[in-house]
Amino acid sequence: MKKRQHYFYFLLVIFLITNCTQLLEIDNITLEENIVVKAILTNEVKNHTVVLSNTIQIDATEPNPLENATVFITDDTGTVYNFQENENGEYTSITQFAAESSKSYTLHIETPKGIKYKSSSEQLPTTSEINHLDFDVESDDNNQRVVVIKVNSILTNQNANYYRYTYDETYKVRAIHWSPRRIKLLSENPYSFTTEDKDPDIDGVGFCYGNQKIKKIMVTETKTLAEDRVAAFPIRTIPLDSYIIGLRYSIKVDQYVLNKNTYDYYELLSTFSDPDQIFSQVQLGNIPSNISAETNISNAKVSGFFEVSSVYSKRFYINRKDITTTDFTNYVTTSACLDRPNPLIEDQFGRSPLLNLLENGYIHFTNNPSNDPLDSNQPYILIGKSCGDCTRVGQPVAPSFWID
């Protein structure tokens, strides 16, 4: 009898769940046309950038740049720094300048609809230098071996206290099966091919340089510590067997010193952006901005922040031999490169199997070593492009800053 009751209650729960679920009509949701602002002014002498966009529909896949706006920054001495529009809602200062600690700065925006926005007055915090970057090999929560890159700042005599970090990493990758030559089509009637040397200045010499930038917000504070110094703060974690650290790796870390309001903004934004906090009660509308409409317009809302911060950058290189002697997992497996076709230049129907493969992801691997005259119609052995060419991972020529 009890089993029947349990079964009945189970069916009742399933019935209630399936019948109480309603589809959310996304098309019926009205969207407030708020502007989104990304503006960072630093102590670097450069053309500073302000990026403006409009909020987008929840099902949209493309950004909605705010174009034809008027953008400028003023300081408390009356100096005006005008910005010009480039494209896609990006505005760049016409002249190069750097924020100074003795001045305060205000961002001004006027939209094509004539709505004016103004930030609060912001002052440049003190600068704190990075002392050094280093790494440790550790075990993560899944007991996997990882390389953890850490930052250490210099003790300041002033109160820096609030920090934000970004990074830009570059890594050297070797093509698994590199050929310095390529196959060139000479004619189609009849089909004729030859090989030619690749241009090292364009095609490289078998190495590529991948690049990634940080995809999350990283902030920390020293206000609650005994001294104002960041010590062994983890910036980047990479699996020990990753090809990213297979040969040589470089990371440029930017350390921003923030004021308390900017730190609070990023701290709250990082909580909202954390995938683990997807059901958090924090909503974008509740994240405070230091930018507001100059007139009391109910629908003139802003997401974003005008950040004025000091920045210090440092670059760090690591060779794999400095980390470990163990092997790494390459960007493509060796087994995936076992397919090495030796196609005909032209078949009995007047088609070119060689040209077909060259147009569908294969490249030159080596010439057919056979001396058999019958193989004259099959002179080349091919390999998949991902195996003989690493450009899907990065650029084939080293960036200007790279040091081997």
Rosetta blueprint (number, residue, H / E / L):
1 M L
2 K H
3 K H
4 R H
5 Q H
6 H H
7 Y H
8 F H
9 Y H
10 F H
11 L H
12 L H
13 V H
14 I H
15 F H
16 L H
17 I H
18 T H
19 N H
20 C H
21 T L
22 Q L
23 L L
24 L L
25 E L
26 I H
27 D H
28 N H
29 I L
30 T L
31 L L
32 E L
33 E L
34 N L
35 I E
36 V E
37 V E
38 K E
39 A E
40 I E
41 L E
42 T E
43 N L
44 E L
45 V L
46 K E
47 N L
48 H L
49 T E
50 V E
51 V E
52 L E
53 S E
54 N E
55 T L
56 I L
57 Q L
58 I L
59 D L
60 A L
61 T L
62 E L
63 P L
64 N E
65 P E
66 L L
67 E L
68 N L
69 A L
70 T E
71 V E
72 F E
73 I E
74 T E
75 D E
76 D L
77 T L
78 G L
79 T L
80 V E
81 Y E
82 N E
83 F E
84 Q E
85 E E
86 N L
87 E L
88 N L
89 G L
90 E E
91 Y E
92 T E
93 S E
94 I L
95 T L
96 Q L
97 F E
98 A L
99 A L
100 E L
101 S L
102 S L
103 K L
104 S E
105 Y E
106 T E
107 L E
108 H E
109 I E
110 E E
111 T L
112 P L
113 K L
114 G L
115 I L
116 K E
117 Y E
118 K E
119 S E
120 S L
121 S L
122 E E
123 Q E
124 L L
125 P L
126 T L
127 T L
128 S L
129 E L
130 I E
131 N E
132 H E
133 L E
134 D E
135 F E
136 D E
137 V E
138 E E
139 S E
140 D L
141 D L
142 N L
143 N L
144 Q L
145 R E
146 V E
147 V E
148 V E
149 I E
150 K E
151 V E
152 N E
153 S E
154 I L
155 L L
156 T L
157 N L
158 Q L
159 N L
160 A L
161 N L
162 Y E
163 Y E
164 R E
165 Y E
166 T E
167 Y E
168 D E
169 E E
170 T E
171 Y E
172 K E
173 V E
174 R E
175 A L
176 I L
177 H L
178 W L
179 S L
180 P L
181 R E
182 R E
183 I E
184 K E
185 L E
186 L E
187 S E
188 E E
189 N L
190 P L
191 Y E
192 S E
193 F E
194 T E
195 T E
196 E E
197 D E
198 K L
199 D L
200 P H
201 D H
202 I H
203 D H
204 G L
205 V L
206 G L
207 F E
208 C E
209 Y E
210 G E
211 N E
212 Q E
213 K E
214 I L
215 K L
216 K L
217 I L
218 M E
219 V E
220 T E
221 E E
222 T L
223 K L
224 T L
225 L L
226 A L
227 E L
228 D L
229 R L
230 V L
231 A L
232 A L
233 F E
234 P E
235 I E
236 R E
237 T E
238 I E
239 P E
240 L L
241 D L
242 S E
243 Y H
244 I H
245 I H
246 G L
247 L L
248 R E
249 Y E
250 S E
251 I E
252 K E
253 V E
254 D E
255 Q E
256 Y E
257 V E
258 L E
259 N L
260 K H
261 N H
262 T H
263 Y H
264 D H
265 Y H
266 Y H
267 E H
268 L H
269 L H
270 S H
271 T H
272 F H
273 S H
274 D L
275 P H
276 D H
277 Q H
278 I L
279 F L
280 S L
281 Q L
282 V L
283 Q L
284 L H
285 G H
286 N H
287 I L
288 P L
289 S L
290 N L
291 I E
292 S E
293 A E
294 E L
295 T L
296 N L
297 I L
298 S L
299 N L
300 A L
301 K L
302 V E
303 S E
304 G E
305 F E
306 F E
307 E E
308 V E
309 S E
310 S E
311 V E
312 Y E
313 S E
314 K E
315 R E
316 F E
317 Y E
318 I E
319 N E
320 R H
321 K H
322 D H
323 I L
324 T L
325 T L
326 T L
327 D L
328 F L
329 T E
330 N L
331 Y L
332 V L
333 T L
334 T H
335 S H
336 A H
337 C H
338 L L
339 D L
340 R L
341 P L
342 N L
343 P L
344 L L
345 I L
346 E L
347 D L
348 Q L
349 F L
350 G L
351 R L
352 S L
353 P H
354 L H
355 L H
356 N H
357 L H
358 L H
359 E L
360 N L
361 G L
362 Y E
363 I E
364 H E
365 F E
366 T E
367 N E
368 N L
369 P L
370 S L
371 N L
372 D L
373 P H
374 L H
375 D H
376 S H
377 N H
378 Q L
379 P L
380 Y E
381 I E
382 L E
383 I E
384 G E
385 K H
386 S H
387 C H
388 G H
389 D L
390 C L
391 T L
392 R L
393 V L
394 G L
395 Q E
396 P L
397 V L
398 A L
399 P L
400 S L
401 F L
402 W L
403 I L
404 D L
